[in-house]
Amino acid sequence: MMKFLFLLIFMMPLCLKKNMFWLVQMLLLFMAMMFMNMSMTIMNFSNLSYNLGCDMISYGLILLSIWIGSLMIMSSESLYKNNFYCNLFLMNIIFLMMMLYLTFSVMNLFLFYLFFESSLIPTLMLIIGWGYQPERIQAGMYLLFYTLLASLPLLMGIFYVYKNMNYMMMYFMKFYDYNLLLLYLSLIMAFLVKMPMYFVHLWLPKAHVEAPISGSMILAAVMLKLGGYGLLRVMIILQKINMKMSFIWITISLIGGFYISLKCFCQIDMKSLIAYSSVAHMSVVIGGVMTMNYWGYIGSYILMIGHGLCSSGMFCLSNMNYERLNSRSLFINKGLMNFMPSMSLWWFLLMSSNMAAPPSLNLMGEISLINSLVSWSWMSMIMLIMISFFSAGYSLYLYSYTQHGKYNLGIYSFYGGTSREYLILMLHWLPLNIMVLKIDFSMIWF
């Protein structure tokens, strides 16, 4: 695991040289390919070295991070074209990749906390440095304070766990089971804010709307998954108390997911709509983790990977429209099928994956999660029906609104998609729908 970290560290000097934009992108893609070829054991932690190691959950999320990292650089071509601090931008992304890689691969709980928080800094830099509107400062503050406020109790909780256990290796924590309410709240609250759970989700749409395309991609694809990953890891030592408390989180998540789905129909900004749909999807993931059964555990992992690819691709699409029309408003982005029919196909493909149509990973994840939540309580079926129905609803709403209708007469000149853009979209959509063929890796662990 150390070799990939060194590869990232040695990519840093490249970022400072001129005209290295595409080389860094290619190196990240190369790194993803190398990571895919790594020998993995599904059962336990493997590739152990210096406190780093990976099991199946880490493996999928690290691979997702590196993959999205290379696509982030690819979709930020306008920075390179305008020479807008692109060296600093590359540096920022490589640093972010390092933090994410370490977050998912360290086995020490305190180091996990450290890197979990450190990944916030480069994201904040992306939003404040390369965002579009002046409101990005406010969005950055929301992001910072929501996340940090819930993170301090997590640190205290980790110290308490260390005082009791005298070790912090995640792998050995299965021998403990705490039945303490305060510890429970302090350990999971930071992850629920990061997910984000309904009620503490307000930072997410703000951050997404103000972030540049690369910021939106990494936020949607990986930052939300940090919360899910943390929950999957700490739930091991909180099983007894979670049996008593889980109904609160599942109820909030399911009802919140339904509310957010309705809220999606009120959005007039494309990015905002996609951001709110992320909240709706992640609420089902929280529900699945909290049921603490096998289906929920597996389903949350699969949906996290699937949603990462799908949501990131949708942000790319909205950015491609933004680059042409200089607006993300649904009133102006109309009738685009007249201008870019082939782009319309990609809109359709990614929207269908977003509403969990086969053969996407989202479908597999949602089937597992619905299975787990309905086996937990049949009452959850009501909200799940609503969430599933409306998720198809707002996906269709976004698709039909942007692609059909009479186009805006204010558009004077226009050009279709470039090969770079189609490649980005293909690299989002293909893994999302091809990985279903090897679903046994994600489904059968024990």
C-alpha positions in Angstrom: 0.0 0.0 0.0 3.0 2.2 0.6 4.0 2.2 -3.1 0.9 4.0 -4.2 1.4 6.7 -1.5 5.0 7.2 -2.8 3.7 7.4 -6.4 1.4 10.3 -5.3 4.1 12.0 -3.3 6.5 11.9 -6.3 3.8 13.3 -8.5 3.9 16.6 -6.5 7.0 18.1 -8.1 5.5 17.4 -11.5 2.6 19.8 -10.6 5.0 22.7 -10.3 6.4 22.3 -13.8 4.9 23.9 -16.9 2.6 22.0 -19.3 2.3 18.9 -17.0 -1.5 19.1 -16.9 -2.3 16.0 -19.0 0.7 14.1 -17.7 -0.5 14.2 -14.2 -4.0 13.2 -15.4 -2.5 10.2 -17.3 -0.4 9.2 -14.2 -3.5 9.1 -12.0 -5.3 6.9 -14.6 -2.2 4.7 -14.7 -2.2 4.5 -10.9 -5.9 3.4 -11.0 -4.9 0.7 -13.5 -2.1 -0.5 -11.3 -4.4 -0.5 -8.3 -6.9 -2.7 -10.2 -4.1 -5.2 -10.8 -3.3 -5.5 -7.1 -3.9 -8.9 -5.5 -6.8 -8.7 -3.1 -8.2 -11.2 -0.6 -11.9 -10.6 -0.1 -12.0 -11.9 3.4 -9.5 -9.9 5.5 -7.1 -7.0 5.4 -4.4 -7.6 2.9 -1.3 -5.7 1.5 -0.4 -4.7 5.0 2.5 -2.2 5.4 3.3 0.5 8.0 -0.2 0.8 9.5 -1.7 0.8 6.0 -3.8 -2.1 4.6 -6.9 -2.6 2.6 -9.9 -4.9 2.7 -12.8 -5.0 0.3 -14.5 -1.7 1.4 -11.2 0.3 1.4 -10.3 -1.2 -2.0 -13.4 -0.1 -3.8 -13.4 3.4 -2.3 -9.7 4.0 -3.0 -10.1 2.9 -6.6 -13.1 5.2 -6.9 -11.1 8.1 -5.4 -8.2 7.7 -7.9 -10.5 7.2 -10.8 -12.5 10.3 -10.1 -9.3 12.2 -9.4 -8.1 11.6 -12.9 -11.5 12.5 -14.4 -11.5 15.7 -12.3 -8.4 16.9 -14.0 -9.8 15.9 -17.3 -13.0 17.9 -16.9 -11.2 21.0 -15.7 -9.8 21.8 -19.1 -11.0 25.3 -19.0 -8.6 26.1 -16.2 -5.8 24.8 -18.3 -7.0 26.8 -21.4 -7.2 30.1 -19.4 -4.1 29.2 -17.4 -6.0 29.9 -14.2 -3.5 28.8 -11.5 -3.6 25.3 -13.0 -0.3 24.2 -11.3 -1.7 25.1 -7.9 -4.9 23.3 -8.9 -3.0 20.1 -9.7 -1.1 20.4 -6.5 -4.3 20.7 -4.6 -5.8 17.6 -6.3 -2.8 15.5 -5.7 -2.8 16.5 -2.0 -6.5 15.7 -1.8 -5.8 12.3 -3.4 -3.1 11.6 -0.8 -5.5 12.4 2.0 -8.3 10.3 0.6 -6.0 7.4 -0.1 -4.7 7.5 3.5 -8.2 7.9 5.0 -9.4 4.7 3.3 -6.2 2.7 3.9 -5.0 3.5 7.4 -6.0 0.9 10.1 -5.4 3.1 13.1 -8.6 4.9 14.2 -6.8 8.1 15.2 -5.0 8.4 11.9 -8.2 7.7 10.2 -9.7 10.7 12.0 -6.7 12.9 11.2 -6.9 12.2 7.4 -10.7 12.3 7.5 -10.4 15.9 8.6 -7.4 16.8 6.5 -9.3 16.0 3.3 -11.6 18.9 4.1 -8.8 21.5 3.6 -8.0 20.9 -0.1 -11.8 20.7 -0.8 -12.2 24.0 0.9 -9.4 25.4 -1.2 -11.1 24.1 -4.4 -14.4 25.8 -3.5 -13.0 29.1 -2.4 -10.2 29.3 -5.0 -11.9 28.1 -8.1 -15.6 28.5 -7.4 -17.8 30.8 -9.5 -19.9 33.2 -7.4 -19.0 35.3 -4.4 -21.2 33.2 -2.2 -18.5 30.5 -2.3 -17.0 32.0 0.9 -20.3 31.3 2.7 -20.5 27.8 1.2 -17.0 27.2 2.4 -17.9 28.3 5.9 -20.9 26.1 6.0 -18.8 23.1 4.9 -16.1 23.9 7.5 -18.3 24.5 10.5 -20.9 21.8 9.9 -18.1 19.2 9.6 -15.8 20.5 12.3 -18.5 21.0 14.9 -19.5 17.3 14.8 -15.9 16.2 14.5 -14.6 17.3 17.9 -16.8 14.8 19.8 -15.5 12.1 17.5 -12.0 12.9 18.6 -13.0 12.8 22.2 -14.7 9.5 21.6 -11.6 8.0 19.9 -9.5 9.0 22.9 -12.0 7.3 25.2 -11.9 4.1 23.2 -8.1 4.2 23.3 -8.1 4.7 27.0 -10.2 1.6 27.4 -8.7 -0.7 24.8 -5.0 0.5 24.7 -4.9 0.0 21.0 -6.5 1.6 18.0 -6.3 -0.9 15.2 -9.7 -1.2 13.5 -9.2 -4.9 12.9 -9.1 -5.8 16.6 -12.1 -3.8 17.6 -14.5 -6.6 17.0 -13.7 -7.9 20.4 -15.3 -4.9 22.1 -18.9 -3.7 22.3 -19.7 -0.5 24.1 -23.2 0.2 25.5 -22.6 3.9 26.2 -25.0 6.5 24.8 -22.7 9.5 24.8 -19.8 7.6 23.2 -22.2 6.3 20.6 -23.5 9.8 19.7 -20.0 11.3 19.7 -18.6 8.5 17.4 -21.3 8.5 14.8 -22.5 12.2 14.6 -19.5 13.3 12.5 -20.2 10.6 10.0 -23.9 11.4 9.8 -23.1 15.1 9.1 -20.6 14.0 6.4 -23.1 11.7 4.7 -25.2 14.0 5.0 -28.2 13.0 7.1 -31.4 15.0 6.7 -31.4 18.0 9.2 -27.6 18.4 8.9 -27.5 18.3 5.1 -27.7 22.1 4.5 -23.9 22.5 3.8 -24.0 20.0 0.8 -26.3 21.8 -1.7 -24.5 25.1 -0.9 -21.1 23.6 -1.4 -22.1 21.9 -4.6 -23.6 24.9 -6.2 -20.6 27.1 -5.5 -17.9 24.6 -6.2 -16.1 24.3 -9.6 -16.8 21.2 -11.6 -13.8 19.3 -10.0 -15.0 20.3 -6.5 -18.5 19.0 -7.2 -17.2 15.8 -8.6 -15.0 14.9 -5.7 -17.7 16.1 -3.2 -20.4 13.9 -4.7 -18.2 10.9 -5.5 -15.9 10.6 -2.5 -16.5 13.1 0.3 -20.0 11.8 1.1 -18.6 8.2 1.1 -16.2 9.1 3.9 -19.2 9.3 6.2 -20.5 5.9 5.1 -17.0 4.3 5.4 -16.6 5.7 8.9 -20.0 4.3 9.9 -19.2 0.9 8.5 -15.9 0.9 10.5 -17.1 2.2 13.9 -20.4 0.3 14.0 -18.4 -2.8 14.9 -17.9 -1.5 18.5 -21.3 0.0 18.9 -23.6 -2.9 18.1 -25.4 -3.3 21.4 -26.4 0.4 21.7 -27.2 0.7 18.0 -29.8 -2.0 18.4 -31.7 0.3 20.7 -31.0 3.6 18.9 -31.0 2.7 15.2 -34.8 3.3 14.8 -34.2 7.1 15.3 -31.6 7.4 12.5 -33.6 5.1 10.1 -36.8 7.1 10.7 -35.1 10.5 10.2 -33.3 9.2 7.0 -36.4 7.6 5.4 -38.7 10.6 6.1 -35.9 13.0 5.2 -35.1 11.2 2.0 -38.8 11.5 1.0 -38.9 15.2 1.8 -35.7 15.9 -0.1 -37.1 14.0 -3.1 -40.0 16.4 -3.1 -37.6 19.3 -2.7 -35.8 18.2 -5.9 -38.9 19.1 -7.9 -38.7 22.7 -6.6 -35.1 23.3 -7.9 -34.4 25.5 -10.9 -30.6 25.1 -10.8 -29.3 21.9 -12.3 -26.4 21.5 -9.9 -28.7 22.1 -7.0 -31.1 19.4 -8.2 -28.3 16.8 -8.5 -27.0 17.8 -5.1 -30.3 17.3 -3.4 -30.8 13.9 -5.2 -27.4 12.9 -3.6 -28.9 13.6 -0.2 -31.9 11.4 -1.0 -29.7 8.5 -2.1 -27.4 8.8 0.8 -30.3 8.7 3.3 -31.2 5.2 2.1 -27.5 4.2 2.7 -27.6 5.5 6.3 -30.8 3.4 6.8 -29.1 0.4 5.4 -26.0 0.7 7.6 -28.1 1.3 10.7 -30.1 -1.9 10.2 -26.8 -3.7 10.8 -27.7 -6.8 8.8 -25.8 -8.3 5.9 -27.9 -7.0 3.1 -27.7 -3.5 4.5 -24.0 -3.6 4.9 -23.4 -4.9 1.4 -26.0 -2.7 -0.2 -24.7 0.5 1.3 -21.2 -0.3 0.0 -22.5 -1.0 -3.5 -24.7 2.0 -3.6 -21.9 4.2 -2.4 -19.7 3.1 -5.3 -22.5 3.4 -7.8 -23.7 6.7 -6.7 -20.2 8.1 -6.7 -19.8 7.3 -10.4 -23.3 8.3 -11.4 -23.6 11.6 -9.5 -20.1 12.7 -10.6 -21.1 12.0 -14.3 -24.2 14.1 -13.9 -22.3 17.0 -12.5 -20.0 16.7 -15.5 -23.0 17.0 -17.8 -24.4 20.0 -16.1 -21.0 21.6 -16.3 -20.8 20.9 -20.0 -24.1 22.8 -20.4 -22.8 25.6 -18.2 -19.6 26.0 -20.3 -21.8 26.5 -23.4 -24.7 28.6 -22.0 -23.0 30.3 -19.0 -26.1 29.4 -17.0 -27.3 26.4 -15.0 -30.9 27.6 -14.8 -33.5 25.1 -16.1 -35.3 28.0 -17.7 -32.4 28.7 -20.0 -31.1 25.1 -20.5 -34.0 23.9 -22.6 -34.3 22.1 -25.9 -30.7 21.0 -25.9 -31.6 17.9 -27.9 -31.7 20.2 -30.9 -28.1 21.3 -30.4 -26.4 18.3 -29.0 -28.3 15.1 -29.8 -25.4 12.8 -28.9 -25.0 14.6 -25.5 -28.7 13.9 -25.0 -28.0 10.2 -25.1 -25.5 10.6 -22.3 -28.0 12.6 -20.3 -30.4 9.7 -20.8 -27.9 7.0 -19.8 -26.7 8.7 -16.6 -30.3 9.7 -15.6 -31.4 6.1 -16.0 -28.6 5.0 -13.8 -29.6 7.6 -11.3 -33.1 6.2 -11.0 -31.5 2.7 -10.5 -32.4 1.2 -13.9 -30.6 -2.1 -14.7 -27.8 -2.9 -15.3 -26.3 -0.2 -13.1 -24.7 -0.7 -9.7 -27.3 1.6 -8.2 -30.0 -1.0 -8.9 -28.0 -3.7 -7.2 -27.4 -1.5 -4.2 -31.0 -0.3 -3.9 -32.3 -3.9 -4.1 -30.0 -4.9 -1.2 -30.9 -1.8 0.8 -34.7 -2.2 0.3 -34.2 -5.9 1.3 -32.5 -4.9 4.5 -34.9 -2.1 5.5 -38.0 -4.1 4.8 -36.7 -7.0 6.8 -36.0 -4.6 9.7 -39.5 -3.3 9.6 -42.3 -3.6 7.0 -43.4 0.0 7.8 -40.3 1.3 6.1 -41.8 0.0 2.8 -44.1 3.0 2.6 -41.2 5.5 2.6 -39.0 3.3 0.4 -41.8 3.2 -2.2 -42.0 7.0 -2.1 -38.3 7.6 -2.4 -37.9 5.1 -5.3 -40.9 6.6 -7.1 -39.8 10.2 -6.7 -36.2 9.5 -7.5 -37.4 8.3 -11.0 -39.6 11.4 -11.0 -37.0 14.1 -10.5 -34.5 12.3 -12.8 -37.2 12.4 -15.6 -38.0 16.0 -14.6 -34.4 17.1 -15.1 -34.0 15.1 -18.3 -37.2 16.3 -20.0 -36.7 19.9 -18.9 -33.2 20.2 -20.3 -33.5 18.1 -23.4 -37.0 18.8 -24.7 -39.0 22.0 -25.4 -38.2 25.1 -27.4 -34.6 26.2 -27.1 -33.6 29.6 -25.8 -33.3 32.2 -28.6 -30.6 34.0 -26.7 -28.1 31.3 -27.9 -26.2 32.7 -30.9 -23.4 30.3 -31.4 -23.0 26.8 -30.2 -20.9 23.7 -30.6 -21.5 20.0 -29.9 -19.6 17.8 -27.5 -15.8 17.3 -27.9 -14.2 13.9 -27.8 -12.7 14.7 -24.3 -16.2 15.3 -22.9 -17.6 12.0 -24.4 -14.6 10.2 -23.0 -15.2 11.6 -19.5 -18.9 10.5 -19.7 -17.9 7.1 -20.9 -15.4 6.6 -18.1 -18.2 7.4 -15.6 -20.9 5.3 -17.2 -19.0 2.2 -18.3 -17.6 1.2 -14.9 -21.0 1.9 -13.4 -22.8 -0.6 -15.7 -19.9 -3.1 -16.3 -19.1 -3.8 -12.7 -22.4 -5.6 -12.3 -20.8 -8.5 -14.2 -18.4 -9.0 -11.2 -21.0 -8.2 -8.5 -20.0 -11.3 -6.6 -16.9 -9.4 -5.4 -19.1 -6.9 -3.7 -21.8 -9.2 -2.6 -20.2 -12.4 -1.3 -17.7 -11.6 1.4 -18.2 -14.1 4.2 
